Amino acid sequence: MQQEPRAVDTTSDEEATAELAGRLRTIEALPLDQRAVAFGAVHDELRVALEGTGETDDSPGGR
């Protein structure tokens, strides 16, 4: 028995993209040292979401 393909909810994707874009614009306005930390946090969140692990790697080599 083959499963039917699930419909992709583009509204949530569009909302997530808009939210990320706004967040990145806010980060770009920060001083350089704060910007680096903020971009690192975004990187870590995206990595966790893409890997689907739900865990963050706080080690210095985690990025």
C-alpha positions as CSV (number, residue, x, y, z in Angstrom):
1,M,0.0,0.0,0.0
2,Q,1.5,3.3,-1.1
3,Q,1.1,6.5,0.9
4,E,-0.2,9.6,-0.8
5,P,2.3,12.5,-0.9
6,R,1.7,15.1,1.8
7,A,0.9,18.6,0.8
8,V,3.5,21.2,1.6
9,D,2.2,24.1,3.7
10,T,3.8,27.0,1.8
11,T,2.2,29.5,4.1
12,S,4.3,28.4,7.0
13,D,7.4,28.3,4.8
14,E,6.7,31.8,3.6
15,E,6.1,33.0,7.2
16,A,9.3,31.3,8.3
17,T,11.3,32.9,5.5
18,A,9.9,36.4,6.3
19,E,10.7,35.9,10.0
20,L,14.3,34.8,9.2
21,A,14.8,37.7,6.8
22,G,13.6,40.2,9.4
23,R,15.8,38.6,12.0
24,L,18.8,38.8,9.7
25,R,18.2,42.5,8.9
26,T,18.1,43.1,12.7
27,I,21.4,41.3,13.1
28,E,23.0,43.2,10.3
29,A,22.3,46.4,12.2
30,L,24.2,45.2,15.3
31,P,27.9,46.1,16.1
32,L,30.3,43.6,14.7
33,D,31.0,41.7,17.9
34,Q,27.3,41.3,18.6
35,R,26.6,40.5,15.0
36,A,29.0,37.6,15.1
37,V,27.4,36.1,18.1
38,A,23.9,36.5,16.7
39,F,24.8,34.9,13.4
40,G,26.4,32.0,15.3
41,A,23.2,31.5,17.1
42,V,21.2,31.5,13.9
43,H,23.6,29.0,12.4
44,D,23.3,26.7,15.3
45,E,19.4,26.9,15.2
46,L,19.3,26.2,11.5
47,R,21.8,23.3,11.9
48,V,19.7,21.7,14.6
49,A,16.5,22.2,12.5
50,L,18.1,20.7,9.4
51,E,19.7,17.8,11.2
52,G,16.5,17.2,13.2
53,T,18.4,16.3,16.4
54,G,16.9,18.8,18.7
55,E,20.3,19.2,20.4
56,T,22.8,21.9,20.2
57,D,26.6,21.5,20.1
58,D,28.1,24.0,22.5
59,S,31.7,23.0,21.8
60,P,33.9,25.5,20.1
61,G,34.3,23.3,17.0
62,G,30.5,22.8,16.8
63,R,30.2,25.2,13.9
